[in-house]
């Protein structure tokens, strides 16, 4: 097993949550926000955690998390790649395990499967794939690969911000999960998960 120890985890909360109608990361489950729920899952794996947000979310998230754990999007682009690359700019030497705040049914075994694949193998990215579709918001992105993406962004040569495109056209270690429930995400209030998920 490779002795990879520079793995930082990121709770991705910077989306606009338009379909939900309110900030998903601040919804409550079992008395804590979804963002805290995801952070606790990552901390249970022994990982350091930061929370990726956009500037409009800072006031509310600073009531839940310490300011030192909040990373505000700062790149001139839209979408989750902004959050990922902004965190990379702040923690250049760290590989990143990215987990979206709405994957509240994520289980320990799926996270362990991902982390073990990363520790035992060499690749730029590590992501679950089902029927030719990646799950990019529960994946590991190496610092080397992120540095290359950031350079391409700054030079204007990163033409496609799609995670699917990036993962399909890179050295990606493809995993397959036995837990489809782990990747349930929630976009509408009528579909919210039950307590004790």
CORJO-V459031 format. One line per field, one symbol per residue. phi: phi as a letter, one per 30 degrees, with the letter a starting at -180 (. if undefined). burial: 1 if it has 9 or more other ideal C-beta (glycine too) atoms within 8 Angstrom, else 0. A space follows every 10 residues. Layout:
phi=???
burial=???
This chain:
phi=.dcdbccccb ddbdddhddd jadddcdcbh ibdeddeded ddddcicdbb ccbcddceed dddccdedcc bcebcdacjd dedddddeed bdccdbccbd dcddcecedd ddeddddddc bcadbbbdbb hibdcdcbac bddddddddd dddddiccdb dddeddddcb dcdccbcccd eecdbbbbdd cddddid
burial=0000001111 1111001001 0011111010 0011111111 1110101011 1110001101 1101100001 1110100001 1111111110 1001111111 1111111001 1111101110 1011111110 0001111111 1110111011 0110000100 0011011001 0110101010 0111010000 0000000
